Amino acid sequence: MRRLAVVAATLGLFAATPAAVTAARAEAGPVAHASCTRAIIGGQSKCIAHGQYCARRYQRDYLRYGFSCSNRDSQGRWHLR
């Protein structure tokens, strides 16, 4: 009987956990992708990674984080290297 009470209490704790995790995630804000780098580009916080579109006017900001806005595609858009 005592074992059953312990199991029921444990299950009750695990049942409440997903709601608490969801609430904590909502408060934390958006989650960045694992392969991106948090950076301040043009005065705004962004998550940058290789292959993303970029603006040549922020080249100095990209260089600060080890990227370069120097890869141009066939449509004339620039991408990070």
N, C-alpha and C positions, 0 to 999 in steps of 0.2 A: 504494500500500500504506500509506504513511504517513497519507494522507488518511482511509482507512478506519479506522485506529487512533484518529485524532482524533474521528471521528464516533461510534465505539463508546464512547469514553471520555465524550463529551458526553452520549450517551443514557444511560449508566450513572448520571451525575450527576442527570439529570432523573428517572430512575426512582426514585431514593432520596428525592427532594424531597417527594412527597405523604405519605410516612410521617412525615417530619420535621415537616411542617406539621400533620398530624393530632395528633401527640404534643404539639406546642406549643399547639394549641387546647385540648386536654384539660387541660393544666396551667393555662391562663389562666382557666378557669372559664367560667360562662355568658356568652354574648354578648348585650348589650342591643340592643334595636331602635334603628334609626337616629334615629327621631323622638321618642324618650323622653329625659327628663332624669333623671340620677342624683341622688337626693335621700335625705336622712335623715328618715324619717317615723316618728314614734313610737319613735325610738331604733333603727330598723332601716333598712338600706340598701335602697332601692327604685328602680325605674325608673318614673317617672310621666309620663303624657301626657294630653292632652285626651280626654275621654270615658270614662276609666277610672273604676271604682267608687272611692269615697272614704268616709272616716269623718269626720263633722262634728267629732268631738273633736280631730282633728289639723288643724283649719283654720289655726291659726297656723303650723304647719310648711309647709303648702301655700302660704300667702301668701309665705313666705320665698323660694320658688322661682318665684313669678309665677303661681301657679294659685289657683283658688278652688273650694271644695267647696260649690257653690251651685246646681247644676242637678239638679232632682229629676224622676225619670221617673214614669210612670203607676202603677208598683208601689210607689212610695215610696222607691226607692233613690236614693242621691246619686251624682253624677258630677262629675268635674273639668271646670272651664272654663278 
